[in-house]
Amino acid sequence: MGGDLYCQELVNFLNYLEVEKGFSPGTVAGYRTDLLVFFRFLQEVAEEKPQKLQEIEKKHLRAFLAYLKRERNNGPAAMNRKIAALSSF
């Protein structure tokens, strides 16, 4: 799984946020960053690497949250924003 796999889905989602939801450019950029961190986690860190978006399971999300806290030292606000980005996606 690579960034290319999710590239078009990510572009479509970011366009949706900006055009249809009216999110500010800063919010869209933050969501983009957060989703890219998640995709990199899946590609480089996750034990089981999903090959399609449909293969992402709760266990991947739980592992990502643990990674954010333990390895990236994210606080509650940063983690909540990443959760919001993933929930919207």
PDB file with one MODEL, atoms N, CA, C and O in Angstrom:
MODEL        1
ATOM      1  N   MET A   1       0.844  -1.175   0.000  1.00  0.00           N
ATOM      2  CA  MET A   1       0.000   0.000   0.000  1.00  0.00           C
ATOM      3  C   MET A   1       0.882   1.228   0.000  1.00  0.00           C
ATOM      4  O   MET A   1       1.811   1.315   0.804  1.00  0.00           O
ATOM      5  N   GLY A   2       0.627   2.150  -0.852  1.00  0.00           N
ATOM      6  CA  GLY A   2       1.397   3.371  -0.864  1.00  0.00           C
ATOM      7  C   GLY A   2       0.494   4.577  -0.900  1.00  0.00           C
ATOM      8  O   GLY A   2      -0.728   4.459  -0.982  1.00  0.00           O
ATOM      9  N   GLY A   3       1.111   5.737  -0.837  1.00  0.00           N
ATOM     10  CA  GLY A   3       0.357   6.969  -0.879  1.00  0.00           C
ATOM     11  C   GLY A   3      -0.460   7.096  -2.152  1.00  0.00           C
ATOM     12  O   GLY A   3      -1.530   7.706  -2.153  1.00  0.00           O
ATOM     13  N   ASP A   4       0.051   6.513  -3.251  1.00  0.00           N
ATOM     14  CA  ASP A   4      -0.661   6.592  -4.518  1.00  0.00           C
ATOM     15  C   ASP A   4      -2.017   5.912  -4.446  1.00  0.00           C
ATOM     16  O   ASP A   4      -2.962   6.326  -5.119  1.00  0.00           O
ATOM     17  N   LEU A   5      -2.115   4.874  -3.636  1.00  0.00           N
ATOM     18  CA  LEU A   5      -3.357   4.130  -3.528  1.00  0.00           C
ATOM     19  C   LEU A   5      -4.490   5.016  -3.046  1.00  0.00           C
ATOM     20  O   LEU A   5      -5.623   4.895  -3.511  1.00  0.00           O
ATOM     21  N   TYR A   6      -4.188   5.899  -2.122  1.00  0.00           N
ATOM     22  CA  TYR A   6      -5.219   6.745  -1.538  1.00  0.00           C
ATOM     23  C   TYR A   6      -5.244   8.142  -2.122  1.00  0.00           C
ATOM     24  O   TYR A   6      -6.073   8.961  -1.725  1.00  0.00           O
ATOM     25  N   CYS A   7      -4.359   8.428  -3.048  1.00  0.00           N
ATOM     26  CA  CYS A   7      -4.176   9.782  -3.561  1.00  0.00           C
ATOM     27  C   CYS A   7      -5.481  10.372  -4.084  1.00  0.00           C
ATOM     28  O   CYS A   7      -5.863  11.463  -3.660  1.00  0.00           O
ATOM     29  N   GLN A   8      -6.166   9.698  -4.975  1.00  0.00           N
ATOM     30  CA  GLN A   8      -7.380  10.253  -5.571  1.00  0.00           C
ATOM     31  C   GLN A   8      -8.491  10.389  -4.536  1.00  0.00           C
ATOM     32  O   GLN A   8      -9.229  11.374  -4.546  1.00  0.00           O
ATOM     33  N   GLU A   9      -8.616   9.413  -3.647  1.00  0.00           N
ATOM     34  CA  GLU A   9      -9.623   9.514  -2.599  1.00  0.00           C
ATOM     35  C   GLU A   9      -9.355  10.703  -1.687  1.00  0.00           C
ATOM     36  O   GLU A   9     -10.282  11.398  -1.272  1.00  0.00           O
ATOM     37  N   LEU A  10      -8.084  10.930  -1.380  1.00  0.00           N
ATOM     38  CA  LEU A  10      -7.708  12.055  -0.528  1.00  0.00           C
ATOM     39  C   LEU A  10      -8.005  13.379  -1.224  1.00  0.00           C
ATOM     40  O   LEU A  10      -8.562  14.290  -0.610  1.00  0.00           O
ATOM     41  N   VAL A  11      -7.643  13.494  -2.485  1.00  0.00           N
ATOM     42  CA  VAL A  11      -7.910  14.724  -3.242  1.00  0.00           C
ATOM     43  C   VAL A  11      -9.410  14.989  -3.291  1.00  0.00           C
ATOM     44  O   VAL A  11      -9.847  16.119  -3.073  1.00  0.00           O
ATOM     45  N   ASN A  12     -10.195  13.965  -3.573  1.00  0.00           N
ATOM     46  CA  ASN A  12     -11.651  14.127  -3.623  1.00  0.00           C
ATOM     47  C   ASN A  12     -12.195  14.587  -2.277  1.00  0.00           C
ATOM     48  O   ASN A  12     -13.049  15.473  -2.219  1.00  0.00           O
ATOM     49  N   PHE A  13     -11.710  13.995  -1.208  1.00  0.00           N
ATOM     50  CA  PHE A  13     -12.166  14.350   0.132  1.00  0.00           C
ATOM     51  C   PHE A  13     -11.810  15.786   0.477  1.00  0.00           C
ATOM     52  O   PHE A  13     -12.647  16.520   1.003  1.00  0.00           O
ATOM     53  N   LEU A  14     -10.589  16.197   0.192  1.00  0.00           N
ATOM     54  CA  LEU A  14     -10.167  17.562   0.499  1.00  0.00           C
ATOM     55  C   LEU A  14     -10.958  18.585  -0.316  1.00  0.00           C
ATOM     56  O   LEU A  14     -11.303  19.653   0.189  1.00  0.00           O
ATOM     57  N   ASN A  15     -11.241  18.261  -1.562  1.00  0.00           N
ATOM     58  CA  ASN A  15     -12.091  19.143  -2.381  1.00  0.00           C
ATOM     59  C   ASN A  15     -13.492  19.241  -1.784  1.00  0.00           C
ATOM     60  O   ASN A  15     -14.072  20.326  -1.732  1.00  0.00           O
ATOM     61  N   TYR A  16     -14.028  18.126  -1.341  1.00  0.00           N
ATOM     62  CA  TYR A  16     -15.345  18.104  -0.693  1.00  0.00           C
ATOM     63  C   TYR A  16     -15.357  19.014   0.532  1.00  0.00           C
ATOM     64  O   TYR A  16     -16.284  19.803   0.712  1.00  0.00           O
ATOM     65  N   LEU A  17     -14.329  18.906   1.372  1.00  0.00           N
ATOM     66  CA  LEU A  17     -14.264  19.736   2.576  1.00  0.00           C
ATOM     67  C   LEU A  17     -14.256  21.220   2.235  1.00  0.00           C
ATOM     68  O   LEU A  17     -14.935  22.023   2.874  1.00  0.00           O
ATOM     69  N   GLU A  18     -13.479  21.569   1.222  1.00  0.00           N
ATOM     70  CA  GLU A  18     -13.343  22.973   0.860  1.00  0.00           C
ATOM     71  C   GLU A  18     -14.578  23.513   0.152  1.00  0.00           C
ATOM     72  O   GLU A  18     -15.092  24.573   0.510  1.00  0.00           O
ATOM     73  N   VAL A  19     -15.051  22.785  -0.852  1.00  0.00           N
ATOM     74  CA  VAL A  19     -16.117  23.293  -1.709  1.00  0.00           C
ATOM     75  C   VAL A  19     -17.503  23.090  -1.085  1.00  0.00           C
ATOM     76  O   VAL A  19     -18.288  24.033  -0.993  1.00  0.00           O
ATOM     77  N   GLU A  20     -17.791  21.885  -0.668  1.00  0.00           N
ATOM     78  CA  GLU A  20     -19.135  21.588  -0.190  1.00  0.00           C
ATOM     79  C   GLU A  20     -19.346  21.911   1.281  1.00  0.00           C
ATOM     80  O   GLU A  20     -20.422  22.369   1.668  1.00  0.00           O
ATOM     81  N   LYS A  21     -18.342  21.679   2.093  1.00  0.00           N
ATOM     82  CA  LYS A  21     -18.477  21.924   3.528  1.00  0.00           C
ATOM     83  C   LYS A  21     -18.032  23.331   3.921  1.00  0.00           C
ATOM     84  O   LYS A  21     -18.347  23.793   5.017  1.00  0.00           O
ATOM     85  N   GLY A  22     -17.311  24.009   3.049  1.00  0.00           N
ATOM     86  CA  GLY A  22     -16.886  25.372   3.317  1.00  0.00           C
ATOM     87  C   GLY A  22     -15.791  25.494   4.371  1.00  0.00           C
ATOM     88  O   GLY A  22     -15.675  26.531   5.025  1.00  0.00           O
ATOM     89  N   PHE A  23     -14.982  24.439   4.543  1.00  0.00           N
ATOM     90  CA  PHE A  23     -13.892  24.491   5.509  1.00  0.00           C
ATOM     91  C   PHE A  23     -12.837  25.491   5.043  1.00  0.00           C
ATOM     92  O   PHE A  23     -12.633  25.674   3.843  1.00  0.00           O
ATOM     93  N   SER A  24     -12.179  26.126   5.983  1.00  0.00           N
ATOM     94  CA  SER A  24     -11.128  27.089   5.664  1.00  0.00           C
ATOM     95  C   SER A  24      -9.913  26.356   5.092  1.00  0.00           C
ATOM     96  O   SER A  24      -9.735  25.162   5.334  1.00  0.00           O
ATOM     97  N   PRO A  25      -9.081  27.070   4.335  1.00  0.00           N
ATOM     98  CA  PRO A  25      -7.860  26.444   3.804  1.00  0.00           C
ATOM     99  C   PRO A  25      -6.972  25.859   4.906  1.00  0.00           C
ATOM    100  O   PRO A  25      -6.350  24.815   4.714  1.00  0.00           O
ATOM    101  N   GLY A  26      -6.914  26.522   6.045  1.00  0.00           N
ATOM    102  CA  GLY A  26      -6.102  26.009   7.149  1.00  0.00           C
ATOM    103  C   GLY A  26      -6.629  24.694   7.698  1.00  0.00           C
ATOM    104  O   GLY A  26      -5.853  23.792   8.014  1.00  0.00           O
ATOM    105  N   THR A  27      -7.939  24.585   7.810  1.00  0.00           N
ATOM    106  CA  THR A  27      -8.547  23.340   8.290  1.00  0.00           C
ATOM    107  C   THR A  27      -8.324  22.219   7.290  1.00  0.00           C
ATOM    108  O   THR A  27      -7.996  21.096   7.672  1.00  0.00           O
ATOM    109  N   VAL A  28      -8.501  22.519   6.020  1.00  0.00           N
ATOM    110  CA  VAL A  28      -8.283  21.512   4.967  1.00  0.00           C
ATOM    111  C   VAL A  28      -6.828  21.045   5.000  1.00  0.00           C
ATOM    112  O   VAL A  28      -6.559  19.849   4.882  1.00  0.00           O
ATOM    113  N   ALA A  29      -5.899  21.969   5.156  1.00  0.00           N
ATOM    114  CA  ALA A  29      -4.477  21.608   5.222  1.00  0.00           C
ATOM    115  C   ALA A  29      -4.197  20.734   6.440  1.00  0.00           C
ATOM    116  O   ALA A  29      -3.426  19.779   6.354  1.00  0.00           O
ATOM    117  N   GLY A  30      -4.818  21.054   7.573  1.00  0.00           N
ATOM    118  CA  GLY A  30      -4.641  20.242   8.777  1.00  0.00           C
ATOM    119  C   GLY A  30      -5.172  18.827   8.587  1.00  0.00           C
ATOM    120  O   GLY A  30      -4.524  17.859   8.984  1.00  0.00           O
ATOM    121  N   TYR A  31      -6.349  18.707   7.979  1.00  0.00           N
ATOM    122  CA  TYR A  31      -6.906  17.382   7.704  1.00  0.00           C
ATOM    123  C   TYR A  31      -6.001  16.603   6.763  1.00  0.00           C
ATOM    124  O   TYR A  31      -5.788  15.404   6.947  1.00  0.00           O
ATOM    125  N   ARG A  32      -5.470  17.287   5.752  1.00  0.00           N
ATOM    126  CA  ARG A  32      -4.564  16.627   4.800  1.00  0.00           C
ATOM    127  C   ARG A  32      -3.348  16.069   5.532  1.00  0.00           C
ATOM    128  O   ARG A  32      -2.967  14.917   5.329  1.00  0.00           O
ATOM    129  N   THR A  33      -2.750  16.883   6.373  1.00  0.00           N
ATOM    130  CA  THR A  33      -1.577  16.450   7.133  1.00  0.00           C
ATOM    131  C   THR A  33      -1.908  15.259   8.015  1.00  0.00           C
ATOM    132  O   THR A  33      -1.165  14.278   8.051  1.00  0.00           O
ATOM    133  N   ASP A  34      -3.029  15.348   8.728  1.00  0.00           N
ATOM    134  CA  ASP A  34      -3.411  14.269   9.634  1.00  0.00           C
ATOM    135  C   ASP A  34      -3.666  12.966   8.892  1.00  0.00           C
ATOM    136  O   ASP A  34      -3.267  11.898   9.356  1.00  0.00           O
ATOM    137  N   LEU A  35      -4.321  13.046   7.752  1.00  0.00           N
ATOM    138  CA  LEU A  35      -4.591  11.832   6.980  1.00  0.00           C
ATOM    139  C   LEU A  35      -3.305  11.256   6.392  1.00  0.00           C
ATOM    140  O   LEU A  35      -3.148  10.037   6.325  1.00  0.00           O
ATOM    141  N   LEU A  36      -2.395  12.109   5.971  1.00  0.00           N
ATOM    142  CA  LEU A  36      -1.120  11.610   5.453  1.00  0.00           C
ATOM    143  C   LEU A  36      -0.308  10.920   6.544  1.00  0.00           C
ATOM    144  O   LEU A  36       0.364   9.923   6.281  1.00  0.00           O
ATOM    145  N   VAL A  37      -0.368  11.444   7.765  1.00  0.00           N
ATOM    146  CA  VAL A  37       0.305  10.773   8.889  1.00  0.00           C
ATOM    147  C   VAL A  37      -0.284   9.378   9.078  1.00  0.00           C
ATOM    148  O   VAL A  37       0.455   8.418   9.292  1.00  0.00           O
ATOM    149  N   PHE A  38      -1.594   9.262   9.001  1.00  0.00           N
ATOM    150  CA  PHE A  38      -2.254   7.959   9.148  1.00  0.00           C
ATOM    151  C   PHE A  38      -1.848   7.012   8.025  1.00  0.00           C
ATOM    152  O   PHE A  38      -1.530   5.851   8.282  1.00  0.00           O
ATOM    153  N   PHE A  39      -1.854   7.495   6.782  1.00  0.00           N
ATOM    154  CA  PHE A  39      -1.483   6.637   5.662  1.00  0.00           C
ATOM    155  C   PHE A  39      -0.033   6.181   5.765  1.00  0.00           C
ATOM    156  O   PHE A  39       0.278   5.030   5.459  1.00  0.00           O
ATOM    157  N   ARG A  40       0.857   7.076   6.196  1.00  0.00           N
ATOM    158  CA  ARG A  40       2.259   6.685   6.393  1.00  0.00           C
ATOM    159  C   ARG A  40       2.377   5.641   7.503  1.00  0.00           C
ATOM    160  O   ARG A  40       3.146   4.686   7.390  1.00  0.00           O
ATOM    161  N   PHE A  41       1.608   5.835   8.574  1.00  0.00           N
ATOM    162  CA  PHE A  41       1.597   4.849   9.651  1.00  0.00           C
ATOM    163  C   PHE A  41       1.207   3.481   9.095  1.00  0.00           C
ATOM    164  O   PHE A  41       1.875   2.485   9.375  1.00  0.00           O
ATOM    165  N   LEU A  42       0.137   3.428   8.315  1.00  0.00           N
ATOM    166  CA  LEU A  42      -0.311   2.150   7.764  1.00  0.00           C
ATOM    167  C   LEU A  42       0.768   1.525   6.886  1.00  0.00           C
ATOM    168  O   LEU A  42       0.966   0.311   6.906  1.00  0.00           O
ATOM    169  N   GLN A  43       1.450   2.347   6.128  1.00  0.00           N
ATOM    170  CA  GLN A  43       2.454   1.841   5.195  1.00  0.00           C
ATOM    171  C   GLN A  43       3.744   1.419   5.893  1.00  0.00           C
ATOM    172  O   GLN A  43       4.350   0.416   5.518  1.00  0.00           O
ATOM    173  N   GLU A  44       4.166   2.172   6.898  1.00  0.00           N
ATOM    174  CA  GLU A  44       5.492   1.972   7.458  1.00  0.00           C
ATOM    175  C   GLU A  44       5.524   1.313   8.831  1.00  0.00           C
ATOM    176  O   GLU A  44       6.521   0.680   9.177  1.00  0.00           O
ATOM    177  N   VAL A  45       4.460   1.444   9.622  1.00  0.00           N
ATOM    178  CA  VAL A  45       4.508   1.012  11.011  1.00  0.00           C
ATOM    179  C   VAL A  45       3.544  -0.132  11.321  1.00  0.00           C
ATOM    180  O   VAL A  45       3.893  -1.058  12.054  1.00  0.00           O
ATOM    181  N   ALA A  46       2.357  -0.073  10.776  1.00  0.00           N
ATOM    182  CA  ALA A  46       1.321  -1.052  11.118  1.00  0.00           C
ATOM    183  C   ALA A  46       1.792  -2.475  10.823  1.00  0.00           C
ATOM    184  O   ALA A  46       2.450  -2.733   9.816  1.00  0.00           O
ATOM    185  N   GLU A  47       1.440  -3.385  11.722  1.00  0.00           N
ATOM    186  CA  GLU A  47       1.818  -4.790  11.530  1.00  0.00           C
ATOM    187  C   GLU A  47       1.084  -5.393  10.337  1.00  0.00           C
ATOM    188  O   GLU A  47       1.691  -6.056   9.496  1.00  0.00           O
ATOM    189  N   GLU A  48      -0.224  -5.159  10.270  1.00  0.00           N
ATOM    190  CA  GLU A  48      -1.013  -5.620   9.134  1.00  0.00           C
ATOM    191  C   GLU A  48      -1.290  -4.418   8.250  1.00  0.00           C
ATOM    192  O   GLU A  48      -1.905  -3.446   8.689  1.00  0.00           O
ATOM    193  N   LYS A  49      -0.843  -4.482   7.020  1.00  0.00           N
ATOM    194  CA  LYS A  49      -0.949  -3.355   6.117  1.00  0.00           C
ATOM    195  C   LYS A  49      -2.111  -3.547   5.139  1.00  0.00           C
ATOM    196  O   LYS A  49      -2.037  -4.381   4.237  1.00  0.00           O
ATOM    197  N   PRO A  50      -3.179  -2.773   5.323  1.00  0.00           N
ATOM    198  CA  PRO A  50      -4.312  -2.914   4.393  1.00  0.00           C
ATOM    199  C   PRO A  50      -3.919  -2.469   2.985  1.00  0.00           C
ATOM    200  O   PRO A  50      -3.148  -1.525   2.813  1.00  0.00           O
ATOM    201  N   GLN A  51      -4.450  -3.150   1.998  1.00  0.00           N
ATOM    202  CA  GLN A  51      -4.158  -2.828   0.607  1.00  0.00           C
ATOM    203  C   GLN A  51      -5.208  -1.920  -0.010  1.00  0.00           C
ATOM    204  O   GLN A  51      -4.977  -1.327  -1.064  1.00  0.00           O
ATOM    205  N   LYS A  52      -6.369  -1.808   0.644  1.00  0.00           N
ATOM    206  CA  LYS A  52      -7.474  -0.984   0.156  1.00  0.00           C
ATOM    207  C   LYS A  52      -8.084  -0.243   1.338  1.00  0.00           C
ATOM    208  O   LYS A  52      -7.969  -0.675   2.485  1.00  0.00           O
ATOM    209  N   LEU A  53      -8.726   0.868   1.044  1.00  0.00           N
ATOM    210  CA  LEU A  53      -9.404   1.612   2.111  1.00  0.00           C
ATOM    211  C   LEU A  53     -10.415   0.732   2.839  1.00  0.00           C
ATOM    212  O   LEU A  53     -10.570   0.835   4.056  1.00  0.00           O
ATOM    213  N   GLN A  54     -11.093  -0.124   2.101  1.00  0.00           N
ATOM    214  CA  GLN A  54     -12.116  -0.980   2.679  1.00  0.00           C
ATOM    215  C   GLN A  54     -11.552  -1.998   3.666  1.00  0.00           C
ATOM    216  O   GLN A  54     -12.305  -2.587   4.441  1.00  0.00           O
ATOM    217  N   GLU A  55     -10.251  -2.210   3.647  1.00  0.00           N
ATOM    218  CA  GLU A  55      -9.609  -3.176   4.536  1.00  0.00           C
ATOM    219  C   GLU A  55      -9.175  -2.565   5.864  1.00  0.00           C
ATOM    220  O   GLU A  55      -8.715  -3.284   6.751  1.00  0.00           O
ATOM    221  N   ILE A  56      -9.313  -1.253   6.012  1.00  0.00           N
ATOM    222  CA  ILE A  56      -8.943  -0.604   7.272  1.00  0.00           C
ATOM    223  C   ILE A  56      -9.980  -0.971   8.326  1.00  0.00           C
ATOM    224  O   ILE A  56     -11.183  -0.822   8.114  1.00  0.00           O
ATOM    225  N   GLU A  57      -9.488  -1.455   9.469  1.00  0.00           N
ATOM    226  CA  GLU A  57     -10.362  -1.914  10.548  1.00  0.00           C
ATOM    227  C   GLU A  57     -10.095  -1.122  11.824  1.00  0.00           C
ATOM    228  O   GLU A  57      -9.151  -0.335  11.901  1.00  0.00           O
ATOM    229  N   LYS A  58     -10.938  -1.345  12.811  1.00  0.00           N
ATOM    230  CA  LYS A  58     -10.785  -0.664  14.100  1.00  0.00           C
ATOM    231  C   LYS A  58      -9.417  -0.920  14.711  1.00  0.00           C
ATOM    232  O   LYS A  58      -8.854  -0.046  15.370  1.00  0.00           O
ATOM    233  N   LYS A  59      -8.881  -2.112  14.495  1.00  0.00           N
ATOM    234  CA  LYS A  59      -7.565  -2.428  15.063  1.00  0.00           C
ATOM    235  C   LYS A  59      -6.486  -1.505  14.502  1.00  0.00           C
ATOM    236  O   LYS A  59      -5.538  -1.167  15.211  1.00  0.00           O
ATOM    237  N   HIS A  60      -6.615  -1.095  13.248  1.00  0.00           N
ATOM    238  CA  HIS A  60      -5.655  -0.164  12.657  1.00  0.00           C
ATOM    239  C   HIS A  60      -5.768   1.208  13.325  1.00  0.00           C
ATOM    240  O   HIS A  60      -4.763   1.866  13.599  1.00  0.00           O
ATOM    241  N   LEU A  61      -7.001   1.623  13.580  1.00  0.00           N
ATOM    242  CA  LEU A  61      -7.223   2.919  14.231  1.00  0.00           C
ATOM    243  C   LEU A  61      -6.706   2.913  15.665  1.00  0.00           C
ATOM    244  O   LEU A  61      -6.088   3.879  16.112  1.00  0.00           O
ATOM    245  N   ARG A  62      -6.960   1.829  16.379  1.00  0.00           N
ATOM    246  CA  ARG A  62      -6.461   1.714  17.760  1.00  0.00           C
ATOM    247  C   ARG A  62      -4.926   1.742  17.784  1.00  0.00           C
ATOM    248  O   ARG A  62      -4.320   2.415  18.617  1.00  0.00           O
ATOM    249  N   ALA A  63      -4.324   1.013  16.875  1.00  0.00           N
ATOM    250  CA  ALA A  63      -2.856   0.986  16.805  1.00  0.00           C
ATOM    251  C   ALA A  63      -2.313   2.369  16.450  1.00  0.00           C
ATOM    252  O   ALA A  63      -1.277   2.782  16.971  1.00  0.00           O
ATOM    253  N   PHE A  64      -3.002   3.079  15.577  1.00  0.00           N
ATOM    254  CA  PHE A  64      -2.586   4.425  15.197  1.00  0.00           C
ATOM    255  C   PHE A  64      -2.652   5.368  16.394  1.00  0.00           C
ATOM    256  O   PHE A  64      -1.726   6.148  16.617  1.00  0.00           O
ATOM    257  N   LEU A  65      -3.724   5.307  17.158  1.00  0.00           N
ATOM    258  CA  LEU A  65      -3.851   6.170  18.335  1.00  0.00           C
ATOM    259  C   LEU A  65      -2.761   5.864  19.362  1.00  0.00           C
ATOM    260  O   LEU A  65      -2.207   6.778  19.975  1.00  0.00           O
ATOM    261  N   ALA A  66      -2.458   4.598  19.546  1.00  0.00           N
ATOM    262  CA  ALA A  66      -1.382   4.221  20.465  1.00  0.00           C
ATOM    263  C   ALA A  66      -0.044   4.755  19.952  1.00  0.00           C
ATOM    264  O   ALA A  66       0.771   5.251  20.729  1.00  0.00           O
ATOM    265  N   TYR A  67       0.171   4.652  18.662  1.00  0.00           N
ATOM    266  CA  TYR A  67       1.392   5.168  18.038  1.00  0.00           C
ATOM    267  C   TYR A  67       1.509   6.677  18.240  1.00  0.00           C
ATOM    268  O   TYR A  67       2.583   7.178  18.570  1.00  0.00           O
ATOM    269  N   LEU A  68       0.412   7.397  18.042  1.00  0.00           N
ATOM    270  CA  LEU A  68       0.426   8.851  18.222  1.00  0.00           C
ATOM    271  C   LEU A  68       0.823   9.230  19.637  1.00  0.00           C
ATOM    272  O   LEU A  68       1.599  10.162  19.852  1.00  0.00           O
ATOM    273  N   LYS A  69       0.286   8.506  20.588  1.00  0.00           N
ATOM    274  CA  LYS A  69       0.551   8.832  21.985  1.00  0.00           C
ATOM    275  C   LYS A  69       1.967   8.429  22.394  1.00  0.00           C
ATOM    276  O   LYS A  69       2.687   9.215  23.011  1.00  0.00           O
ATOM    277  N   ARG A  70       2.362   7.210  22.051  1.00  0.00           N
ATOM    278  CA  ARG A  70       3.643   6.676  22.524  1.00  0.00           C
ATOM    279  C   ARG A  70       4.845   7.150  21.716  1.00  0.00           C
ATOM    280  O   ARG A  70       5.881   7.510  22.275  1.00  0.00           O
ATOM    281  N   GLU A  71       4.694   7.146  20.410  1.00  0.00           N
ATOM    282  CA  GLU A  71       5.844   7.419  19.543  1.00  0.00           C
ATOM    283  C   GLU A  71       5.942   8.882  19.124  1.00  0.00           C
ATOM    284  O   GLU A  71       7.042   9.410  18.960  1.00  0.00           O
ATOM    285  N   ARG A  72       4.806   9.533  18.952  1.00  0.00           N
ATOM    286  CA  ARG A  72       4.818  10.922  18.485  1.00  0.00           C
ATOM    287  C   ARG A  72       4.504  11.914  19.603  1.00  0.00           C
ATOM    288  O   ARG A  72       4.550  13.128  19.404  1.00  0.00           O
ATOM    289  N   ASN A  73       4.185  11.378  20.780  1.00  0.00           N
ATOM    290  CA  ASN A  73       3.898  12.216  21.950  1.00  0.00           C
ATOM    291  C   ASN A  73       2.805  13.245  21.684  1.00  0.00           C
ATOM    292  O   ASN A  73       2.887  14.380  22.155  1.00  0.00           O
ATOM    293  N   ASN A  74       1.780  12.849  20.926  1.00  0.00           N
ATOM    294  CA  ASN A  74       0.661  13.749  20.666  1.00  0.00           C
ATOM    295  C   ASN A  74      -0.183  13.901  21.912  1.00  0.00           C
ATOM    296  O   ASN A  74      -0.452  12.929  22.617  1.00  0.00           O
ATOM    297  N   GLY A  75      -0.595  15.111  22.175  1.00  0.00           N
ATOM    298  CA  GLY A  75      -1.498  15.387  23.278  1.00  0.00           C
ATOM    299  C   GLY A  75      -2.940  15.194  22.847  1.00  0.00           C
ATOM    300  O   GLY A  75      -3.209  14.865  21.692  1.00  0.00           O
ATOM    301  N   PRO A  76      -3.868  15.397  23.772  1.00  0.00           N
ATOM    302  CA  PRO A  76      -5.289  15.189  23.469  1.00  0.00           C
ATOM    303  C   PRO A  76      -5.805  16.025  22.298  1.00  0.00           C
ATOM    304  O   PRO A  76      -6.565  15.516  21.475  1.00  0.00           O
ATOM    305  N   ALA A  77      -5.411  17.287  22.207  1.00  0.00           N
ATOM    306  CA  ALA A  77      -5.922  18.140  21.131  1.00  0.00           C
ATOM    307  C   ALA A  77      -5.471  17.628  19.758  1.00  0.00           C
ATOM    308  O   ALA A  77      -6.271  17.565  18.824  1.00  0.00           O
ATOM    309  N   ALA A  78      -4.208  17.268  19.639  1.00  0.00           N
ATOM    310  CA  ALA A  78      -3.691  16.754  18.359  1.00  0.00           C
ATOM    311  C   ALA A  78      -4.354  15.429  18.008  1.00  0.00           C
ATOM    312  O   ALA A  78      -4.699  15.190  16.851  1.00  0.00           O
ATOM    313  N   MET A  79      -4.531  14.579  18.993  1.00  0.00           N
ATOM    314  CA  MET A  79      -5.165  13.286  18.734  1.00  0.00           C
ATOM    315  C   MET A  79      -6.624  13.470  18.337  1.00  0.00           C
ATOM    316  O   MET A  79      -7.118  12.784  17.442  1.00  0.00           O
ATOM    317  N   ASN A  80      -7.310  14.391  18.996  1.00  0.00           N
ATOM    318  CA  ASN A  80      -8.718  14.633  18.663  1.00  0.00           C
ATOM    319  C   ASN A  80      -8.874  15.159  17.243  1.00  0.00           C
ATOM    320  O   ASN A  80      -9.827  14.797  16.554  1.00  0.00           O
ATOM    321  N   ARG A  81      -7.959  16.002  16.799  1.00  0.00           N
ATOM    322  CA  ARG A  81      -8.049  16.496  15.427  1.00  0.00           C
ATOM    323  C   ARG A  81      -7.826  15.369  14.434  1.00  0.00           C
ATOM    324  O   ARG A  81      -8.498  15.308  13.404  1.00  0.00           O
ATOM    325  N   LYS A  82      -6.894  14.481  14.730  1.00  0.00           N
ATOM    326  CA  LYS A  82      -6.661  13.345  13.839  1.00  0.00           C
ATOM    327  C   LYS A  82      -7.879  12.424  13.815  1.00  0.00           C
ATOM    328  O   LYS A  82      -8.246  11.902  12.762  1.00  0.00           O
ATOM    329  N   ILE A  83      -8.503  12.227  14.973  1.00  0.00           N
ATOM    330  CA  ILE A  83      -9.721  11.417  15.031  1.00  0.00           C
ATOM    331  C   ILE A  83     -10.826  12.071  14.186  1.00  0.00           C
ATOM    332  O   ILE A  83     -11.544  11.389  13.454  1.00  0.00           O
ATOM    333  N   ALA A  84     -10.950  13.388  14.295  1.00  0.00           N
ATOM    334  CA  ALA A  84     -11.963  14.102  13.507  1.00  0.00           C
ATOM    335  C   ALA A  84     -11.702  13.943  12.008  1.00  0.00           C
ATOM    336  O   ALA A  84     -12.629  13.715  11.231  1.00  0.00           O
ATOM    337  N   ALA A  85     -10.444  14.064  11.612  1.00  0.00           N
ATOM    338  CA  ALA A  85     -10.102  13.902  10.188  1.00  0.00           C
ATOM    339  C   ALA A  85     -10.433  12.493   9.716  1.00  0.00           C
ATOM    340  O   ALA A  85     -11.019  12.312   8.649  1.00  0.00           O
ATOM    341  N   LEU A  86     -10.061  11.504  10.503  1.00  0.00           N
ATOM    342  CA  LEU A  86     -10.332  10.115  10.115  1.00  0.00           C
ATOM    343  C   LEU A  86     -11.830   9.828  10.110  1.00  0.00           C
ATOM    344  O   LEU A  86     -12.316   9.121   9.227  1.00  0.00           O
ATOM    345  N   SER A  87     -12.555  10.356  11.064  1.00  0.00           N
ATOM    346  CA  SER A  87     -14.009  10.126  11.124  1.00  0.00           C
ATOM    347  C   SER A  87     -14.705  10.734   9.908  1.00  0.00           C
ATOM    348  O   SER A  87     -15.648  10.158   9.364  1.00  0.00           O
ATOM    349  N   SER A  88     -14.234  11.888   9.497  1.00  0.00           N
ATOM    350  CA  SER A  88     -14.833  12.555   8.327  1.00  0.00           C
ATOM    351  C   SER A  88     -14.495  11.837   7.041  1.00  0.00           C
ATOM    352  O   SER A  88     -15.309  11.778   6.120  1.00  0.00           O
ATOM    353  N   PHE A  89     -13.305  11.295   6.978  1.00  0.00           N
ATOM    354  CA  PHE A  89     -12.829  10.635   5.770  1.00  0.00           C
ATOM    355  C   PHE A  89     -13.587   9.340   5.552  1.00  0.00           C
ATOM    356  O   PHE A  89     -13.331   8.631   4.579  1.00  0.00           O
TER     357      PHE A  89
ENDMDL
END
